[in-house]
Amino acid sequence: MNEPTITVIGAGLAGSEAALAAAGLGVRVRLYEMRPVKMTPAHRSGNFAELVCSNSLGGEGEMQSKGLLQAELRSVGGAIVGAADAAKLPAGNALAVERDEFSARVTRAVREHPLIEVLGEEVTAVPDGIAVIASGPLTSDALAADVARLTGSERLSFYDAAAPVLAFDSINMDVAWRAGRYDQSADYINCPFTKEEYLAFFAALEQARAHTPHDWEKLEFFEGCMPIEEIARRGVDTPRFGPMSPKGLDDPRTGRWPYAVAQLRQEDREGRMWSLVGFQTGLKWGDQKAVVNLIPGLEQAEIVRYGVMHRNTYLNAPQVLDATLGLRADPTKFVAGVLAGTEGYLESAATGWLAGTNAARLALGLPPLTPPAESMLGGLVRYLASANPKGFQPMNVNWALVPELPAEVNPRTGKPRKLGKREKRPVMFRRGLAAFMTWAQQEAGLKVTPPPVPHDGETEAALAAPATR
């Protein structure tokens, strides 16, 4: 009798998680990964789950929507969040990792699993049988065309960008300083601008030469990874009310918030490399260096990896997927990661876990499942399956994906009492995690381990603080 077997296409975050989830259920996996035989414009190694943009998997803690998704994956032994925990770097309330260590851990886990066979070749057509398509944002044209043929739908493209990474010893720490917002941590390096310095920086950013798309490419950016030059096109103050906001950062030289701030986040365990937060860019490298060197404290900064821009490909999920991540046109095929209409490392891993779990269940003769609506993963996949298909764009997890709490009644007035974020989000966190663990144990039959519930340092006063002083 043949052993149950599935195919997984792609060994990025989604594909690696899918392969390990399926193998963990006793199903054999054929995992196809074309790198390093055929490289992409964004990757630089043949390791699995390579991080090509930020090194952060999002905010931790019970106030954070990504924190809930992390906890859900931890409870079922998710491989990606486990590798992230092991490769974690100091980053305040964010789960940031040392990139090479993180991808090496994932690669080792996949290659050493006895039920996973890794095949180093490109897949150009959707294979027969049960499969997870997790080929990522840089899916080859041939495979993307075959997926589009299978679904009968249009595939979309948008542009994604990565931020430059700098050498720490080239940062002038007499100008910059270490701190987190509202004194939460000292994990970030902050470069303060006066108004005059900011306006000079903005003028240079406006004049810098950016990526020019080919005639056949439609330049369409995803809001969650917008290049800094595109943010600047929206107005002179847009960057400093976005990634360059000075909120909660007291310059130790003045005791006040600067006019604007550029922040850097640690990239490696030794702290030798730091990336500019929110500075994803597609600027030409010469212009990119000139703009970076206009940031106070970075006048002599050495860029060890320039920001790059690349095309991402995704399906119009509401037209083609159901909430199990199975294709409506062929329920034996599952889609995960950016191709499924998600945005974010953690979201890719989570949909990979669900797609791999459901593909394995199907191979074992069991029906695919959908996590409960109160869970963050359940809210995300339900959105993908039911969003308005017109103008659909990839989705990050957020609290609007899960049901609101029932209104509390004020005992004195008898009227509903509106809860603030500090009150309701920890409750929504615990509700979602409990619902997910109950579902995973009782319906999916999985081993569940309650994860620690982290508390973050966010305060309602910080949220409500004015933009300037």
C-alpha positions in Angstrom: 0.0 0.0 0.0 1.4 3.4 -1.0 2.2 5.8 1.8 0.3 9.1 1.9 2.4 11.7 0.1 2.0 15.4 -0.8 4.0 17.8 -2.9 5.1 21.2 -1.6 6.3 23.8 -4.1 8.7 26.4 -2.6 10.9 26.3 0.6 10.3 29.8 1.7 8.6 30.6 5.0 5.2 29.2 3.9 6.6 26.1 2.1 9.0 25.1 4.8 6.3 25.4 7.4 3.9 23.5 5.2 6.4 20.7 4.7 7.2 20.3 8.4 3.6 20.5 9.4 2.6 17.8 7.0 5.6 15.6 7.9 4.7 16.0 11.5 1.4 14.3 10.8 3.2 11.3 9.3 2.8 12.2 5.7 5.7 12.0 3.2 6.5 15.3 1.5 8.2 16.0 -1.8 9.5 19.5 -1.4 10.6 21.4 -4.5 12.9 24.4 -4.3 14.6 25.9 -7.4 17.3 27.8 -5.4 20.3 27.8 -5.7 20.0 26.1 -9.1 17.9 29.1 -10.2 18.1 32.3 -8.2 15.6 35.1 -7.8 16.3 38.9 -8.0 15.8 39.2 -4.2 17.4 36.2 -2.6 21.1 35.9 -2.0 21.5 32.2 -0.8 20.1 28.8 -1.2 18.9 28.5 2.4 15.3 27.9 3.1 13.0 30.6 4.7 15.5 33.4 3.7 14.3 36.8 4.9 14.7 39.3 2.1 13.1 42.5 3.5 13.0 43.3 7.3 14.3 40.9 9.9 11.3 41.3 12.1 8.3 38.9 12.4 6.2 41.7 14.1 5.3 42.9 17.5 5.0 40.5 20.5 2.6 40.7 23.4 -1.0 40.6 24.2 -1.7 44.0 22.7 -0.4 42.9 19.3 -2.4 41.1 16.6 0.9 39.5 15.4 1.5 38.6 19.0 -1.6 36.5 19.0 -0.7 34.8 15.7 2.8 34.0 17.2 1.2 32.5 20.3 -1.2 30.3 18.2 1.7 28.9 16.1 3.8 28.4 19.3 1.0 26.3 20.8 1.1 23.8 17.9 4.9 23.7 17.6 5.1 26.0 14.5 8.6 25.6 13.0 9.1 29.2 11.8 8.2 30.9 15.1 10.2 28.3 16.9 13.3 29.1 14.8 12.6 32.8 15.3 12.5 32.4 19.1 15.9 30.5 18.9 17.5 33.2 16.7 15.9 36.2 18.4 17.7 39.6 18.6 16.9 42.5 21.0 14.3 44.6 19.3 12.0 46.0 22.1 8.5 44.5 21.6 9.3 43.0 18.2 10.3 39.5 17.3 13.4 40.3 15.3 15.9 37.6 14.3 19.5 37.1 13.2 18.7 36.3 9.5 21.4 33.7 8.7 20.9 31.8 12.0 17.2 31.8 11.5 17.2 30.4 7.9 19.9 27.9 8.8 17.7 26.5 11.6 14.8 26.1 9.3 16.9 24.6 6.5 18.4 22.1 8.9 15.0 21.1 10.3 13.6 20.5 6.8 16.6 18.7 5.4 17.0 16.4 8.4 13.4 15.3 8.6 13.1 11.7 7.5 9.8 12.2 5.8 10.8 15.2 3.6 12.5 14.7 0.3 14.1 17.9 -1.0 14.2 18.2 -4.8 16.4 21.1 -6.2 14.6 22.0 -9.4 12.1 24.5 -10.8 8.4 23.5 -11.0 6.8 25.1 -14.1 3.3 23.4 -13.8 1.0 22.5 -11.0 1.6 18.8 -10.2 -0.9 16.0 -10.1 -2.2 14.9 -6.7 -2.4 16.7 -3.4 -0.1 19.7 -3.3 0.7 23.0 -1.5 1.7 25.8 -3.8 3.9 28.1 -1.7 6.2 29.4 -4.5 6.2 32.8 -2.9 6.1 36.4 -4.2 8.6 35.7 -6.9 6.7 32.8 -8.5 8.1 32.1 -11.9 6.1 33.2 -14.9 5.5 29.7 -16.1 4.1 28.4 -12.8 2.1 31.5 -12.2 0.5 31.2 -15.6 -0.4 27.5 -14.9 -1.9 28.5 -11.5 -3.9 31.2 -13.3 -5.0 28.6 -15.9 -6.1 26.2 -13.2 -8.1 28.9 -11.3 -9.4 30.7 -14.3 -8.6 34.0 -12.6 -6.3 36.9 -13.3 -3.0 37.0 -11.3 -1.9 40.3 -10.0 1.5 41.9 -9.3 2.8 44.6 -7.0 6.2 45.9 -6.0 7.9 45.2 -2.7 11.1 46.8 -1.4 13.8 46.1 1.2 15.6 48.7 3.4 19.3 49.3 3.3 21.5 47.8 6.0 24.4 49.8 7.5 27.6 48.9 9.4 27.4 49.9 13.0 30.9 51.2 13.3 30.1 53.8 10.6 27.2 55.3 12.6 28.1 58.5 14.5 26.8 57.8 18.0 27.7 61.3 19.1 24.6 62.3 17.1 22.5 59.2 17.3 21.4 57.6 20.5 19.9 54.2 21.7 16.3 54.3 22.9 12.9 52.9 22.3 9.7 54.9 22.1 8.3 56.0 25.5 11.4 54.5 27.2 10.1 50.9 26.5 13.6 49.7 25.6 17.0 50.8 24.3 17.0 48.4 21.3 16.8 51.0 18.5 19.3 53.6 17.3 17.7 57.0 16.6 18.9 59.7 14.3 17.3 63.1 15.0 16.5 65.8 12.4 16.0 69.5 12.9 13.4 71.0 10.6 16.2 72.3 8.3 17.9 69.0 8.1 14.6 67.2 7.4 13.7 69.6 4.6 17.1 69.1 3.0 16.8 65.3 3.3 13.3 65.5 1.8 14.4 67.6 -1.1 17.2 65.1 -1.9 14.7 62.2 -1.6 12.4 63.9 -4.1 15.2 64.3 -6.6 16.7 60.8 -6.2 16.3 58.4 -9.1 14.0 55.5 -8.4 13.3 52.1 -10.0 11.8 52.5 -13.4 9.5 49.6 -14.3 9.5 47.9 -17.7 6.8 49.0 -20.1 4.7 45.9 -19.5 4.8 46.1 -15.7 2.2 48.1 -13.7 3.9 49.8 -10.8 1.6 49.0 -7.9 2.9 49.0 -4.3 1.5 47.3 -1.2 0.7 49.8 1.5 2.5 47.7 4.2 5.9 47.8 2.5 5.8 51.2 0.7 9.2 52.5 -0.4 10.2 55.7 1.4 10.4 57.6 -1.9 6.7 56.7 -2.6 5.7 57.8 0.9 7.4 61.1 0.2 5.4 61.6 -2.9 2.3 62.0 -0.7 3.6 65.2 0.9 6.4 66.7 2.8 5.1 65.8 6.2 4.0 62.2 5.3 7.3 60.5 6.2 7.6 62.2 9.6 4.0 61.2 10.5 4.9 57.6 9.3 8.2 55.8 9.6 10.1 59.0 10.6 7.7 59.9 13.4 9.5 61.4 16.5 6.7 60.3 18.9 8.0 59.1 22.3 11.7 59.7 21.5 13.3 62.3 23.8 16.6 63.5 22.3 19.0 63.3 25.3 20.7 66.5 24.1 17.5 68.6 24.2 15.0 66.5 26.3 12.5 67.0 23.6 11.2 65.2 20.6 13.1 66.1 17.4 11.4 67.3 14.3 11.7 63.9 12.7 13.7 60.7 13.4 15.2 57.9 11.4 15.4 54.6 13.4 17.7 51.6 12.9 17.1 48.1 14.1 19.7 45.4 14.8 20.3 42.9 12.0 22.8 40.4 13.4 23.5 38.9 16.8 26.8 40.7 17.2 25.1 44.1 16.4 27.5 44.9 13.6 24.7 45.5 11.1 21.6 47.7 11.4 18.7 48.3 9.0 16.8 51.5 8.6 13.3 51.0 9.9 10.6 51.8 7.3 13.1 52.8 4.7 12.3 50.2 2.1 13.5 51.7 -1.2 14.0 51.1 -4.9 16.4 54.1 -5.3 19.4 53.6 -7.6 22.3 52.7 -5.4 24.3 55.9 -5.9 21.3 58.1 -5.1 20.4 55.8 -2.2 23.8 56.3 -0.6 23.5 60.1 -1.1 20.1 60.2 0.6 21.2 58.0 3.5 24.2 60.1 4.1 21.9 63.1 4.6 20.5 61.5 7.8 22.1 63.1 10.9 24.5 60.6 12.3 24.8 58.6 9.1 27.0 61.1 7.1 29.7 58.6 6.9 27.6 55.5 7.1 28.7 52.4 5.1 25.9 50.6 3.4 26.6 46.9 3.6 23.4 45.9 1.7 21.5 48.3 -0.5 17.7 48.4 -0.5 16.2 46.6 -3.5 12.9 46.4 -5.2 11.2 43.3 -6.7 7.9 42.2 -8.1 5.6 40.2 -6.0 2.9 37.9 -7.4 -0.4 37.0 -5.7 -3.8 35.6 -6.5 -7.1 37.3 -6.1 -7.8 35.1 -3.1 -11.6 35.8 -2.7 -12.2 34.6 -6.2 -10.2 31.4 -6.0 -9.7 30.2 -2.3 -11.8 28.9 0.4 -11.1 29.3 4.1 -9.1 26.0 4.3 -6.7 27.6 1.7 -7.9 25.0 -0.8 -8.5 26.1 -4.4 -12.2 26.1 -5.3 -11.4 24.9 -8.8 -9.4 21.9 -7.4 -9.7 21.1 -3.6 -6.6 18.9 -3.8 -4.5 22.0 -4.3 -3.7 24.4 -1.4 -2.1 27.8 -1.7 -0.1 29.5 1.1 2.0 32.6 1.7 2.1 35.8 -0.4 0.7 33.9 -3.4 -2.5 33.3 -1.3 -2.9 37.0 -0.7 -1.1 37.5 2.6 1.5 40.0 3.5 4.2 39.5 6.1 6.6 36.8 7.2 4.4 35.6 10.0 1.3 35.4 7.9 3.2 33.4 5.3 4.3 30.9 7.9 0.8 30.6 9.5 -0.9 30.0 6.1 1.9 27.5 5.3 1.1 25.7 8.5 -2.6 25.5 7.8 -2.1 24.5 4.1 0.4 21.8 5.1 -1.9 20.5 7.9 -4.9 20.4 5.6 -3.0 18.8 2.7 -1.8 16.1 5.1 -5.3 15.6 6.4 -6.6 15.1 2.9 -3.8 12.6 2.2 -4.9 10.7 5.3 -8.5 10.7 4.3 -9.6 13.4 6.7 -11.4 16.7 5.8 -9.6 20.0 5.7 -10.4 22.3 8.6 -10.6 26.1 9.3 -9.5 27.6 12.6 -12.1 29.4 14.7 -13.1 32.9 13.8 -11.9 34.2 17.2 -8.3 33.1 16.4 -6.1 35.4 14.4 -5.3 32.6 11.8 -9.0 31.9 11.5 -9.8 35.5 11.0 -7.1 35.9 8.3 -8.1 32.9 6.2 -11.8 33.8 6.4 -10.9 37.3 5.2 -8.9 35.8 2.3 -11.9 33.7 1.3 -14.6 36.4 1.6 -13.1 39.8 1.0 -14.3 42.0 -1.8 -12.4 40.8 -4.9 -12.5 44.2 -6.6 -9.1 45.9 -6.0 -8.0 43.1 -3.6 -4.6 43.6 -2.0 -2.6 41.3 0.3 -3.5 41.4 4.0 -1.5 41.6 7.2 -3.1 40.3 10.4 -4.9 42.9 12.5 -7.5 43.1 15.2 -10.3 43.9 12.7 -10.0 40.4 11.4 -11.5 38.8 14.6 -15.0 39.5 16.1 -15.4 42.3 18.6 -16.0 41.5 22.2 -19.6 41.6 23.4 -20.5 45.1 24.8 -20.3 45.5 28.5 -23.2 47.2 30.2 -22.6 50.0 32.7 -24.5 48.8 35.8 -25.3 52.4 36.8 -26.7 53.6 33.5 -27.7 50.4 31.8 -26.0 51.5 28.6 -23.1 49.8 26.8 -19.7 50.8 28.0 -17.0 51.2 25.3 -13.8 49.5 26.2 -10.4 51.0 25.4 -7.6 49.2 23.7 -5.8 48.5 26.9 -8.9 46.7 28.3 -10.1 44.8 25.3 -7.1 43.6 23.4 -5.6 41.4 26.2 -9.1 39.8 26.5 -9.3 39.3 22.7 -5.8 37.8 22.8 -6.7 35.2 25.5 -10.1 34.5 23.8 -8.4 33.9 20.5 -5.6 31.7 21.8 -8.0 29.6 23.9 -10.3 29.1 20.9 -7.4 28.1 18.7 -5.9 25.6 21.2 -9.3 24.0 21.8 -9.8 23.7 18.0 -6.3 22.3 17.4 -6.7 19.7 20.2 -10.3 18.7 19.8 -11.0 19.1 16.1 -7.6 18.8 14.5 -6.4 16.2 17.0 -3.0 17.9 17.5 -0.7 18.0 20.5 -1.1 21.5 22.1 1.3 23.2 24.5 0.1 26.4 26.0 2.7 29.1 25.3 3.7 31.8 27.7 1.5 34.9 27.4 3.8 37.9 27.1 2.9 41.3 28.4 4.2 44.3 26.4 5.0 47.8 27.7 2.5 49.8 25.5 0.4 52.3 27.4 -2.8 54.1 26.5 -1.1 57.3 27.4 1.6 56.6 24.7 -1.1 55.8 22.2 -2.9 59.1 22.9 0.2 61.3 23.1 0.3 64.3 20.8 2.6 64.3 17.7 4.8 67.1 18.9 5.9 68.9 22.0 
